[in-house]
Amino acid sequence: MTGYYDLVLGLIPVALLGITAALTAVGLSLIAAVPIGALAAMAIIGHAMFINTPADVSDEARSAKPPLNAD
């Protein structure tokens, strides 16, 4: 099953290369297109790290685990 982070890992090079290629194709110089593509890739990475963090656990998942017993 493809999860969110699998899609993120696939979108990083797609954003970097695809946006750079698209901007170059419409006439923007490569020197300007690469940083714009990199900013899009950084936005995807930032969303995965800070907005939809890997540590997010739903309330149902927390309540489904039995409490740890120290005894």
N, C-alpha and C positions, 0 to 999 in steps of 0.2 A: 504494500500500500504506500503510495506516495504521500508523504507528509509535508507540512509547511516548510520545514527546514531543507528538505530535498528540493523543493521548488526554489527556495532562496539560493541554494548552491548552484542551481541551473541558471537562475536569472542574473547572477552577478556577471558572468562573461557575456551573456546575451545583451545586457544593458551596456556594458563597456564597449563591446565590439559593434553591436547593432546600432546604437545611437551614434557612435563615432562614424560608422559607415554611412548612415542616413544623412547626417549633417554634412559630411564630406560630399555626398552625392548631390545635395542641393546647393553646393557652392561655397560652403564655409571651409576655411583653411583647416588643414589637419592639426595645426598647432592650437587652434581654438576648439576644434571638435573633440579632441582627446580629453581635455579637462572637463568638458560638459558631460561626456560619457562616464568619466570617472566619478563625477558628482552624483550621477544617477545610481551608479553601482554602490557608492558610499551611502546613499539614502536607503537603499535596500538592506545593506548590512546594518545600518543604524536602526532601522525598523525591527530587524530580527533580534538585535541585541538589547534594545532599550524599550521598545513598545510592546512587542510580543515576545517576551523573554522566555528562555527555555525553562525557567524555574516556575512559570505560571502553572499552578495546579488548581483544578476546579474544586469547589467545596465537596462535590460528590466523591471525588477521588480521595480527598483527605479523610472523609468520614468512612470510606470503605476499608481503610487500613485499620487493623486492630492496634490498640495502643501498645507501646513497648513496655514490657515488664522487667524491672531491674532485678527481680528475684531469681 
